[in-house]
Amino acid sequence: MAYSEDHIALAAEYALGTLDADERAQVETMMAVDTEFTAIVHAWEYRLGVLNQMVGSVEPRPIVWENIKAAIGHSTGQQAPLVLPEAPPPPSPPPAEPVVAQAPPAVQAPLAVEAPSAAAPPAAVDNSNVIQLAGRANRWRNIASVATALAAALVGMLAVQVYRPELLPEGLRPKPRIQTVEVKTPAPSPVPSAQYVALLQRDAGSPAFILTVDAATKNFTVRKVGAEAEPGKSFELWLISDKLPQPRSLGVIGGSDFTARPVLADYDAGMINSALFAVTIEQAGGSPDGKPHSAPVFTGKLIETVPANR
């Protein structure tokens, strides 16, 4: 429902408490039958309620009430009712006297002429529009004053929130802002480790396998170059060192071009760098008992190809 400016002004003055008894009864009747108008009144009460939160209650001194009673005459007893004197009735107009005109001598008949009656009272002027416009102007004047006070209060409250928030009630204080700043430090660049390579070959001929070992992780990769396994047989890689009682198997070399293993992690760097790496031909799947069953076919030792970054 669309409400006029008068309805909105009534709702604002009702929330402000400046209406007389008849106007308050009118507003309460409208609120009882119209929920939308009730919502308008409640909205004004919410807007004007901020003023009450910013002003604390002050208990007046007892002498104030005594002075009020003395000023209105209640301190000495019951005041006599005020009686206004009766206004005298308006004077009645004098009766009109007939005017007799003398006829010429030839005509003796008298002519009576009645005087005109008293003038009719002027018609009453309808001042309802003037009163209504004056009331509407006063109402909007009050709303303008309230809006100005409300705006000033809001500006003051914002200024207090910015500069002196500790003076506000707990519910009106701004919440502290917590900003989390994440600082990302760049990850340190990895330090390149040393790389070792062994050419596994027979009698200084063409290499059959190339063995590459990473010094940091001790992972190795075997690349097949020119060797071809016999049907039903497998190539197996061994580590031979004078520090070990017998050769240690490093696993079967797969049929693909590259075979990677992490098994060198169990040996120290000095043993790996000085050991002899050999390849034997075993039955399919490798040695069943962890011992070589043929003489080494291809052998080689590691040499450092990429030095460590010191």
N, C-alpha and C positions, 0 to 999 in steps of 0.2 A: 504494500500500500504506500502511495506517495503522500508525504506529510508536508503541510505548508510551513512557512517560516514561523507562523504563530505557534504551531504545535511544537516545533523544535525549541523555540524560545521558552515555552511553558515548561518543557522537560528540563531545560538548563536551569531555569529559576527554581524549579522544584528541588533539583539536586543541590542548588545553592542555598535554599531555605529563605527566599525573599518574597514568596507569594503570600497573599492573605488567606484567610480561612476558606472563603468561597472558591478561590482559584485552586487551592490545594485539594479541596474536595472534588473539584472537576478533574484534576489530574489523576487522583486516585481512582475515580470512577472509570476513566479511560484505561488506566493500567489494569483494572479488574477484568475488562472485556476485550482488551487488545494486547496480545503478547508482543507484537512488533513495537508498539509504543512503549511498552515496559522495557524492551531492550534498549530503546533510545535513552530512556531515563537512566538505566543502569550504566550505559556508556558515559553519560555525563557525570554520574557519580564516580566512575573510575577515573575519569580525567581530572576531576576536581579533588579527588582523594589525595593526590600527590601533595597538595598544599597542606593538608593535615599532617602528613608524615614529616614535613620539614619544619613544622612549628610544634614545639613541645607544650604540654599543658602547664599552666601557671596557677597556683592556688592563691586567690586574692586574700588580703588581710581581713580579719573580722571587722575592722572599723569601716570597711567599704560598705557592707550591708547595712550597718547602723546609719551611715550617712544617707543611704538611699531611702531607708524608712523615714528618717527625719525630714528628707526633702519632700516626700509625697504625703507627709502628715500622718503616717501610721504610728509614730512613736508616742503621740499623746492620746490616741483613742480612735474610734471609728469616725471617719469623716462624713459630715452630712451630705446627702445627695444634692447634686447641683440641679436647681430648678430655674429654667429660663422664663422670663416674663412673657405673658401673652401679648402678641402684637395686636394693636387696636384694629377694628374692622375698617375697611376703606369707606370714606364718606360716599353716601348715595347721591347721585346727581339730582339737582332741583327739578321739580316738574315743569314741563313746558307750558307757558301761558299762551292762550289764543290771541292773535293779533286781529283787531277789527279795523277794516279800512272804511273811511267815509265815502259814501257814494255821492255823485254830483246831485244837485238839487232836483233834477228831473227824475232821478232814480233814488227812491227812498229805501230800497231793500238792502239790509246790511250784508256784508260779505265777510265771513269768518275764515281766516287762513291759519291753519295749524302750523306751529313752528316745527322744523325738522327735529326728529328724535336724536337723542344723544348718540355720538359716534360709537360704532361697535368696537369692542376691544381688539387690539391687533392679534393676529394668529400667532400661536406659540411656535417658536423657532426650534427645529429638531437639531439638537447638538450631539446626537449619538455618534455621528461620524467623527466630529471633532474629538470627543472623548475617546473613541476607539483608536483614532490615529495617535492621540497623545499617549495612551496606554501602550500602544505598539512601539512608539518611539522610546518610551521609558524602558520597555522590556529589552529592546535591542541595545539601548545605552548600557543597561546592566550587563548584558551578555558581552558587549565590547569591553567593558571594564574587567569582567572576569577573564576573558580571553587574553587581555593584556597582562593581567596579573599572572595568569597561568604561563604565558610565554616567558615573562620575566623570571618566574620561579624555575622553569625548565632551564633557562640560560644560566641562572645562578647555580642550579644543581649540577649542570655539566661542568661549570668552572670549578666547583668544589671537587667533583670527581677527578678532574685532571690535576689540580694543584694541592688540595687538602682532602684526600679521600677518607682520612681517619676521622673527620668530623661528621660524616654521614652515618646513619643507622647501618646495622650489619647487612640488612637486606638490600640496601641501595649502593653498597660499595662495589666498585668494579672488581671483577675476578682477576687475579694476577695472570698475566700471559706467560706461558712457559713455551719457549721456542727451543726445539731440539736441533742442534747443528751437528750434522754428521761430517766429519773430516775424514776423507779418504786419502790415505797415504799410498803412494804408488808402491807396488810390490817390488822388492829388490830384484834386479835382473839376475837370472841364474848365472852362476859362475861356470864357465865351460870346463868340463873335466877332460882329463887326458884320455886319448883313444889309442888302442893297440890293435895291430893287425898281424895275422900269421898266414902265410901262404902254405897250405897243405898240398904237398906235391911229392912225386916219386923221382928220386935221383936227379934233382935239379931240372926236371923237365917242366912241362906246362903245368900250371896249378890245377888241381882237381877241385879244391875248395878254398874259400877265403874266409878266415875266422876273424871276426871283429869283437873286441872286448871294451866295454866302457869302464874306466877306472873307478868312477864314483858309485855306480850301481852294481858293478861286477856282472852285468848281464852280457851275454855273448850272442852273436848271430853268425850262423854258418850259411854261406852262399855257395850253392853248387855251381861250378864253372864247367868242368869238362868230364866229370866222373859219371858213369852210368852203372847202376847196380845190376847184378846178375839176377835172372829170374829165381824167385824163392830165397833171395838173400837180402841182407840189409847192411848199410854202412853204420858203424857205431863209433862215436868220438870218445877218446880216452885222454886223461891227464896223467902224465908220467913224471914223477919227481923223486929225487933221492931222499926226500923227506918223508916219503910214503913207502910202506912195505910192499905195495903192489899197485899197478895202475888202477885208477878210479874212473868208472864209466860216467860220462857226461850225457848219455842218452843216445838214442837212435836218431840219425839224420833223416829227416822226412823226405818224401818224394818230391816235394815242391822245391822251388828255387831257393827259398829262404827258410831257415829253421832257427827259432829263437829259444833260449833257455835261460833261467835265472839261477842255475845250480851252482855257479861259481861263488855265490855269497858265503858258502861254508868254508872257503879257503882265504888265507891272508894274501895281501897284495904281493909280498915278496915271493911266495910260492908260485903264484900265477905268472908273474913276469919271468921267472926262471924255468918254468916247467916246459916239457916237451908235449906237444899235442899230436896225437896220432889217430888214424882212422883204420879200423879193421873191418874185414868182411865177416859178418856173423849170419846165423840163420835168421829167417824172417822174424821180425819183432825184436831182435837183439839177443845178447848173451843171456842164457837162462840162469846162470849162477853168479853174474857180476864179474866174471873173469874173461879176458880175451881168449878166443879160440883160434886165432890165426895171427900170423905175424903182421905188424903194421904195414899197411899198403901206402899210405900217404902220411907224411910227418911235417912239422914246422914249429917254429918258435915265434913268440910275439916280439914285435918291434914297435916302438912308440912312433906314431904318425902325427898325432896332435898333442902338443904339450899342455900341461895344466896351466891355468892362468894364475900365476903367483904374484 
